[in-house]
């Protein structure tokens, strides 16, 4: 089982949304507004099998806040708009230029 520790980064004035660091042990996996889902995609890129269990907790806490498999989490992200608050949705990569 892969356990991701999430750490809050300081919010800078020019940023609209807070970003988080996702760590597995002593290795920084990614920095993202959606660290659980982004870390799952990075882990897949580095050869983790999709059926591997993945959980997330905040640094310093033993309480798990999210759990899934790497493959399932990699397919998701968080979306929201002016009418509907945050919710899970299908991940769509940005088109490359």
Backbone torsions as a table, in degrees:
resi	resn	phi	psi	omega
1	UNK	NA	135.8	178.4
2	UNK	-97.7	126.3	176.7
3	UNK	-109.2	123.8	178.6
4	UNK	-100.5	127.4	172.2
5	UNK	-97.8	131.0	-177.8
6	UNK	-109.3	134.0	-177.9
7	UNK	-124.7	132.0	177.5
8	UNK	-75.0	136.7	173.7
9	UNK	-96.1	152.5	177.0
10	UNK	-61.3	138.0	177.9
11	UNK	-82.3	123.6	177.8
12	UNK	-93.8	153.1	-175.2
13	UNK	-57.8	-34.7	-176.1
14	UNK	-80.3	-7.8	179.8
15	UNK	-91.5	138.0	176.3
16	UNK	-86.4	-31.5	-174.4
17	UNK	-128.0	143.9	179.4
18	UNK	-71.8	140.6	178.0
19	UNK	-109.5	154.4	-176.2
20	UNK	-128.3	150.4	173.2
21	UNK	-98.5	139.2	175.5
22	UNK	-112.7	122.6	-178.5
23	UNK	-116.9	141.0	167.0
24	UNK	-118.4	109.0	-172.7
25	UNK	62.5	-126.6	179.9
26	UNK	-95.8	8.6	-176.4
27	UNK	-104.9	124.3	173.9
28	UNK	-75.4	118.9	-177.9
29	UNK	-88.2	-44.6	-179.0
30	UNK	-167.2	167.5	171.1
31	UNK	-124.2	126.5	-171.5
32	UNK	-161.0	161.4	170.5
33	UNK	-76.2	-18.8	178.7
34	UNK	-127.0	72.7	-169.8
35	UNK	-63.5	-35.0	-178.6
36	UNK	-64.4	-49.7	-177.8
37	UNK	-71.0	-42.0	179.6
38	UNK	-64.4	-40.4	178.5
39	UNK	-64.2	-38.3	177.8
40	UNK	-60.6	-41.9	178.9
41	UNK	-65.2	-40.6	178.1
42	UNK	-64.5	-41.6	179.3
43	UNK	-62.7	-40.0	176.2
44	UNK	-61.7	-42.7	178.5
45	UNK	-58.9	-30.4	-177.6
46	UNK	-96.9	15.2	170.3
47	UNK	96.8	5.4	176.3
48	UNK	-68.0	138.0	-179.7
49	UNK	-71.5	141.7	-176.6
50	UNK	-60.3	-27.2	-177.9
51	UNK	-82.3	-3.2	179.2
52	UNK	-65.2	134.1	176.5
53	UNK	-71.0	143.9	178.9
54	UNK	-136.5	136.5	177.2
55	UNK	-132.8	159.0	178.1
56	UNK	-130.3	141.9	173.9
57	UNK	-141.5	159.8	175.6
58	UNK	-83.5	144.0	-176.4
59	UNK	-55.0	133.5	179.5
60	UNK	88.2	-3.2	-179.7
61	UNK	-116.8	145.2	174.4
62	UNK	-93.6	-7.4	-178.7
63	UNK	-76.1	124.4	177.9
64	UNK	-80.7	133.2	-179.9
65	UNK	-104.8	-26.5	178.3
66	UNK	-142.6	148.6	173.9
67	UNK	-150.1	150.7	-178.2
68	UNK	-171.7	-166.7	165.1
69	UNK	-103.7	158.7	-179.0
70	UNK	-59.2	-44.2	-177.9
71	UNK	-63.6	-43.0	-179.7
72	UNK	-68.9	-43.3	-179.3
73	UNK	-65.3	-34.7	-178.7
74	UNK	-64.8	-21.9	-179.1
75	UNK	-86.3	-3.1	-174.0
76	UNK	-115.7	162.8	172.0
77	UNK	-152.1	-177.9	175.3
78	UNK	-109.3	130.7	178.3
79	UNK	-123.9	155.3	172.5
80	UNK	-162.0	160.5	175.2
81	UNK	-143.3	-169.8	-176.3
82	UNK	-66.3	-27.5	-176.1
83	UNK	-94.6	-32.2	-174.0
84	UNK	-125.4	132.0	-179.6
85	UNK	-71.2	-172.5	-176.3
86	UNK	-58.1	138.8	177.0
87	UNK	-156.4	159.4	176.6
88	UNK	-74.9	142.2	177.6
89	UNK	-148.5	172.9	-179.7
90	UNK	-71.1	133.1	178.1
91	UNK	-72.8	131.8	174.6
92	UNK	-125.6	114.3	179.7
93	UNK	-65.4	149.4	174.9
94	UNK	-65.1	140.2	176.5
95	UNK	-65.5	140.0	178.2
96	UNK	-84.7	146.4	-179.1
97	UNK	-81.0	NA	NA
